[in-house]
Amino acid sequence: MDYIKADVYFSIVPEWVIDAPISAQAVRVYAVLCRYADKDTGTCFPSIKTLADRINVSESTIKRALKELKSIGAIKSQKRFDTATGEQTSNLYTVMRSQGVIYEQPHVKDDTSPSSSETYKPESINQSHSLEDRKVLWNVLVEAMGYQPSTQVERGGWNRCIKQLREAGATAEDIPTRVNQYKKQFKGMTLTPYALVKHWTLLGEEVKNIPKPRDCEVDGHAMIKLDDDFQICQYCRVNSDDLQVEDYSQKA
């Protein structure tokens, strides 16, 4: 293997990692892993102690940083074992250089004119009810995502997302609806609160275009003939024998 000799070495960190809701230590660990990683496969296997010594922090700090990096899809890890003894020797890390999880990018504010990228206008917030509203949205978001943040950094990121959702006028009913729409529209993409916030307005437009299910009690039954004496509603499947009325006229 050829080695490059230089006076100064660099580790390039993608902006999506810098912008992600992780600690500064996690970004440093990512940078160090990039220095160890194979240029083609992105894999490396430095020990926890090696990483800790490299950036002068404790091993527990490294473990927390690795957990943060895994939570945003910046790295993948796989345990390595000694084939003779069966004991774990190290972890094999794969550094992900392309963005696997969508995050909201930081807004660039212009004091002279409104931002052209702003997709919604913040609404005024009644401070007396703000804490209660945040708790409601938090609980709904946890249920819709199917998990909840486990670290302080993750919780901070979720709180920022809750704040932005409230500014966008999100309600407890909106969140599960747009989460379901995200899953349909972005199949295969990881769903996170950050991705939900980033696409909130777009998802809202898509939800508006979804036709509402027919309410036969309001719109009337759309009966179709199966034979001369038997009819069935093509929407609610009620049949003519079950109906107590004789007028099966359809409403537009």
Secondary structure by P-SEA (a helix, b strand, c coil): cbbbbccbbbbbbccccccccccaaaaaaaaaaaaaccccccbbbbcaaaaaaaacccaaaaaaaaaaaaaaccbbbbbbbccccccccbbbbbbbccccccccccccccccccccccccccccccccaaaaaaaaaaaaaaaaaccccccaaaaaaaaaaaaaaaaacccaaaaaaaaaaaaaacccccccaaaaaaaaaaaaaaaaaccccccccccccccccccccbbbbccccccccccccccccccc
